[in-house]
């Protein structure tokens, strides 16, 4: 994942993107959530590889896994 996802404040204000592109991780997730297949995404964005899409999913998973949830105060 580290080889495919980049966070650089000079690119899209530091949003996580696929290395060598300006395609943000969140866009890939939105496309998948909207029902696009991996094949459809690759056709729409030919600069991507299937490994990039898997890396985006892994990146999102790791962010959520490490998410801190605070209890609500009663």
Beta strands, then each sheet from edge to edge (+ up, - down):
strand 1: 5-7
strand 2: 16-18
sheet 1: 1+ 2-
end
